[in-house]
Amino acid sequence: MSKSNVVVSEHETNEATLRAYVSGFVASLVLTLTAYLLVVNHKLTHRLLIAAIVALALTQFLVQLVFFLHLGRETRPRWKLAVFLFMIMVILILVFGSLWIMNNLNYRMTPEQINNYMNSQAGL
Amino acid sequence: MKEADNKNIFGFWVYIMTDCVLFAGLFATYAVLHNNTFGGLTGSQLFSLPNVLVETLALLTSSFTCGLGILSARRNHKKKVLFWFGMTFLLGLVFLSLELTEFRHLVITGNSWRRSGFLSSFFTLVGTHGLHITVGLSWMAIMMLKIWQAGLTRANVRKLTMLSLFWHFLDIIWIFIFTIVYLLGAVGV
C-alpha cells in the first residue's frame, strides 16, 4: 500500500468517527430528554411509563456503546466484545439473582420472625 | 497505534468491565433497599429532577467533547486536544459540583446515609460514581499538563485513549443511575 493510500483511509476513518460521535450525541440527547419529559408530564399509565423509561435507557446504553465506545467495530478475534458479553452475563446473574433471593426472603419471613431473628443476633 | 498499545488498551478495557461488575453490586443493593426508608422521606420527595437533568446533560456533553478530543489527538492537533479536554474537564467539574451540592443539601436537611437503608445505598452508589469522576478529573488534569509539556507522544496518546474509554464508561453508568435512581424513583416502583 502506498503512503497516500494510508493517509486517505485514515482521513476517511476519522470522518466516520466524527459522524459517529455527533450522531451518538444527538441520539443520547433526544433519548434523555424524552425520558425526562415523560416522567415530568406523567401522561402515560404507571406501568407503561416504567416500561418506556427502561426501554429508553437500554436504547441509550446501546447507542453509547456503539457510537462512543465503538463496540463491535474491532477486527476478529473480537476479544473486547467477548469480555463485554461475559460481563453482561455476570451482571444479569448478580442483579436478578440478588433481587430474586431478597424478594423470596421477604416473602417467606413474617415481621415476627424478623424481630426474633434481630433479637437473637443483637448480642453479636 | 502499535500492537503493544492495543494490548495495553485491551487490558484497560478488561479493568472497565470488572468495574461494571462492582457497580452492578451497588445497583443490586440499591434495588433491594430502595423502599426501606425507615419512616423517612422517599426518593421522589428528596430529589430535584431539574437539577439532575442539568447534571446529566453536563456529563453527556463532556462525553461528546472527550470524543472530539481523541479525534483531534489522532489528527495530531495539540491545541485542539487541549481545548476539547479542557471543555470536558470543566463540564465534569460542573457535574461534580452539582452532585456535591445535592449531597450537602441532603445531609443538612437530616437525610444523610445514616438515616435509612435507602439513603445508605443511595450515597454508596452515587458516591462511588462521583469518586470515579473525581479520579477521572485528576487524571485528565495530569494528562493535559503532560501533553502541554511533551506534546502528543505515542505514550500520551495511548493514555489519552484509555482516559476517554474511562470517561465514556462513567457516562454509561450515569445513564443507569439517572434512570433507576432518579427517574424510576420519581415515578415510584
Contacts between the chains, C-beta under 8 A, distances in Angstrom:
chain1	res1	chain2	res2	distance
A	10	B	74	7.9
A	14	B	71	6.2
A	14	B	74	6.0
A	14	B	75	6.3
A	17	B	67	7.9
A	17	B	71	5.8
A	17	B	74	7.9
A	18	B	68	7.8
A	18	B	71	5.9
A	21	B	64	6.2
A	21	B	67	4.1
A	21	B	68	6.4
A	21	B	71	7.1
A	24	B	64	7.6
A	24	B	67	7.9
A	25	B	60	7.3
A	25	B	61	7.6
A	25	B	63	7.8
A	25	B	64	4.1
A	25	B	67	8.0
A	28	B	60	5.5
A	29	B	57	7.6
A	29	B	60	6.7
A	32	B	53	7.7
A	32	B	56	5.8
A	32	B	57	7.1
A	32	B	60	6.5
A	32	B	175	8.0
A	32	B	178	7.4
A	35	B	179	6.9
A	35	B	183	6.0
A	36	B	49	7.1
A	36	B	53	5.4
A	36	B	183	7.3
A	39	B	49	7.1
A	39	B	183	5.0
A	39	B	186	5.5
A	39	B	187	6.0
A	40	B	49	6.6
A	46	B	187	7.0
A	46	B	188	7.9
A	49	B	187	5.7
A	50	B	184	6.7
A	50	B	187	6.2
A	50	B	189	6.5
A	53	B	179	5.9
A	53	B	183	5.1
A	53	B	184	6.4
A	53	B	187	7.1
A	54	B	179	7.0
A	54	B	184	8.0
A	56	B	179	7.7
A	57	B	175	5.7
A	57	B	176	6.6
A	57	B	178	7.8
A	57	B	179	3.9
A	57	B	180	7.9
A	60	B	175	5.3
A	61	B	172	6.3
A	61	B	175	6.0
A	61	B	176	7.6
A	64	B	63	7.5
A	64	B	168	6.7
A	64	B	171	6.6
A	64	B	172	5.3
A	64	B	175	7.2
A	65	B	172	7.3
A	68	B	63	6.1
A	68	B	67	6.1
A	68	B	168	4.4
A	68	B	171	7.4
A	69	B	165	6.8
A	69	B	168	5.3
A	69	B	169	7.5
A	69	B	172	7.8
A	79	B	10	6.2
A	80	B	10	6.6
A	80	B	13	5.5
A	83	B	13	6.7
A	83	B	14	5.6
A	83	B	17	5.2
A	84	B	17	6.3
A	86	B	17	7.7
A	87	B	17	4.1
A	87	B	18	7.7
A	87	B	20	5.4
A	87	B	21	6.4
A	90	B	21	5.5
A	90	B	24	7.3
A	91	B	20	6.5
A	91	B	21	6.3
A	91	B	24	4.1
A	94	B	21	6.9
A	94	B	24	4.9
A	94	B	25	6.3
A	94	B	28	5.9
A	95	B	24	5.6
A	95	B	27	6.1
A	95	B	28	4.6
A	95	B	31	6.9
A	98	B	28	3.9
A	98	B	29	7.7
A	98	B	31	7.4
A	98	B	32	6.2
A	99	B	28	6.8
A	99	B	31	5.7
A	99	B	32	6.6
A	102	B	32	4.6
